[in-house]
Amino acid sequence: MRMTAELSLYPFDADYIPTIKAFIDLLNQVEGLHVETHATCSIIHGDDQLVMDTLRDGLRWCRESERKVVLVSKFLPGHQLDE
């Protein structure tokens, strides 16, 4: 099944832009994942398992790099993007 997720990352750091950019770079490295970046969010689209695995890996990356963040996510299961 295809899935779309809207993601907004909020780092607990006064210098928050590098963390957001690094997270977006991480998303863009995932093969098979369609990524759109906007001013307040990123939208990812792909196979549902790929989307969920990417979120898990992104949160793990935040934890392992000791970045404290809030990740707000909205999911649209079965949603098809006009690619």
C-alpha positions in Angstrom: 0.0 0.0 0.0 1.2 3.5 -0.7 1.4 6.1 2.1 2.0 9.8 2.4 3.2 11.4 5.6 3.6 15.1 6.4 6.5 15.7 8.8 7.5 18.7 10.9 10.7 18.5 13.0 11.2 20.8 16.0 14.7 20.6 17.5 15.2 21.7 21.1 18.2 23.8 20.1 18.7 27.6 19.5 20.7 26.7 16.4 17.9 24.4 15.0 18.4 24.9 11.2 21.4 22.5 10.9 19.4 19.7 12.5 16.4 20.2 10.2 18.6 20.3 7.1 20.4 17.1 8.2 17.0 15.4 8.8 15.9 16.5 5.3 19.1 15.2 3.8 18.5 11.9 5.6 15.1 11.7 4.0 16.4 12.5 0.5 18.9 9.6 0.7 16.2 7.0 1.0 15.9 5.2 -2.3 12.3 4.8 -3.5 11.0 7.6 -1.3 9.5 10.7 -2.9 10.3 13.8 -0.7 8.9 17.3 -1.0 10.3 20.0 1.2 8.2 23.1 2.2 8.8 26.0 4.6 7.1 24.3 7.6 7.1 20.6 6.7 8.4 17.8 4.5 6.1 15.4 2.7 7.2 11.9 2.1 5.5 9.3 -0.1 6.2 5.7 -0.9 5.4 2.2 0.1 3.9 2.2 3.6 6.7 0.0 5.0 9.3 2.3 3.5 7.6 5.4 5.0 7.4 3.8 8.5 11.0 2.4 8.3 12.2 5.9 7.3 10.5 7.5 10.3 11.9 4.8 12.6 15.4 5.4 11.2 15.1 9.2 11.4 14.1 9.0 15.1 16.9 6.6 15.8 19.3 9.0 14.1 18.1 11.8 16.3 18.5 9.7 19.5 21.9 8.3 18.5 23.2 11.8 17.6 21.8 13.0 20.9 19.5 15.5 19.2 16.4 16.3 21.2 13.5 16.9 18.9 9.7 16.7 18.5 8.6 15.1 15.3 5.0 15.9 14.4 3.6 13.5 11.8 0.3 13.2 9.8 -0.4 10.0 7.8 -2.5 9.5 4.7 -2.6 5.7 4.1 -3.3 4.6 0.6 -2.9 8.2 -0.7 -1.5 8.6 -4.2 0.6 11.6 -5.2 0.7 13.0 -8.7 4.3 12.0 -9.4 
